């Protein structure tokens, strides 16, 4: 039994959704899973649930905020038998074509966080999603009629960045958004040879040195659209 996910092999499905927020994990299990999902972890408030989606096994497990926290959870999920990890969360939109509640499928995640380099012994590495999951997510998102952006994002080590000009530099290099966990998810998935993808909802749009935050109602609609997509991707063949 791992230290932080107090569960046994078989308690989690092979496919696991990975939100940062424990309340979102509960919401996902109660709203999108078939009736009968059970709680499989409560340690440190890192809530995890296992059930089914359209009859197919699926789990959801909180990762917390930032790469160090996410790394612990991802490692322990793999120890417990997970083979497909889909991050579901929010991001700040960096490109001028982006709107609140748009969906982002992250093909790659630039690590603005030293956790990835601990795993790679300081060697350069390009954290990349599993291509089969990218293809599936894009096809299903278009089928849903979602406003979709596909490309690279940044995983930042800090939320309140003391250098606001950094957003401009990320934007100029073609990044779609900024969040805090995907880079380490992709890196550990590569090392442990499991599948990984991050699907994100744009929760604020960063323009210049300012950002505009999404309304609660828009955020709920965006998250629901993201979850409808993520559940289908996670349980796909």
C-alpha positions, 0 to 999 in steps of 0.5 A: 500500500502506498504512503499517500494513496491508502489503497490496494492494487485493484482499488483503482481502474486502469484509467484515472482522471486527475483533477487538482481539486478534491471537490472536483474529484467528488463532483466528477464521481457524483455527476459523470460516473454511473451510480455506485462509485466508491471512495477509495482514498481519503488520505490527506484530503486527496480524494479518490473514487472508482466506478464506471462510465458507460459501464467501463471502469474509471477512477478519479484521483485528486493530485493537489496543486503543482508538480511536486504534489502531482508527481507523488500521486502519479507515481503511486497511481502507477504503483497501484496499476494505473496505465492511463492518466488524464489530467483534467483542470484549468489553465490561463489562456495565452493566445489572443484567439482564446476565449473563456471556457475553451478547451485545450488539448495539450500536446506538450508541456514546457516545464517551468518547474524543477521537478521534471529535471529531478526526474531527468537528472538535469538533462533536457527533456520534452514532456509530451502527451500520448499521441493516441490519446491526443488523436482521440480527444481531438476527434471527440471534441470536434464531434461535441462541437467544442471550441478547441485549441491543440498545442503546447502549454507551460507548467509553471512552478508558481501561481503568483509569478513575480515576473508578469512579462514571462507570459508574453515570452511564453505567448510569443513562443506559441504556448496556448496556456499555463497551468501547474501539473502536466509537465511532470505527468507527461515525464513520469508517464514516459519513464513508467511507460503509461499513457498520459494526456492533459485536457484543460478548460480556459479559466482566465485569459491573460492579456499583457500584464492583466488577466480576466477571470471566468465567471462561476457559471461559465467555469461550470459549463466549461468544466462539464464540457471538459469532463464529458470529453475526458471520460470518453477519452479515458475509457476509449479503446 
